[in-house]
Amino acid sequence: MVGAIAVAAVVQVLVALGLHAWGRWVARRRGGGRGWRRAAWAPLVAVVLSIFGMIVPAVMLVRAFDGIANVDPAMKATVLAENISAAMNATALFAVPSTLLYLASIVAFAIGSLMKPR
């Protein structure tokens, strides 16, 4: 499982670096405006959110399974379900903004690529 997470993280970083390079190219082509230069950093912010989105839930799940050791046996299923739900909510908290940043980057860079150079 750790290997799969590492591969996913590496792929995310490579995609983000590629999008960042594309964004920098668009910014130079568009005359280096502040908006375009800032937009070029959006994929790197997205990859940081994605990596946190993988790490935080993993840590929360480990704590969830460690935490049920001292719980009343009648409550173990309930406590575990609540902790797993919290971990999945944390995943969504990071995954949604990350995905939106990736999509916004692709759309912005595509539009910037299609516009006439300055």
Secondary structure, DSSP 8 states (H G I E B T S, - for coil): -HHHHHHHHHHHHHHHHHHHHHHHHHHHHTT--HHHHHHTTHHHHHHHHHHHHHHHHHHHHHHHHHHGGGS-TTTHHHHHHHHHHHHHHHHHHHHHHHHHHHHHHHHHHHHHHHS---
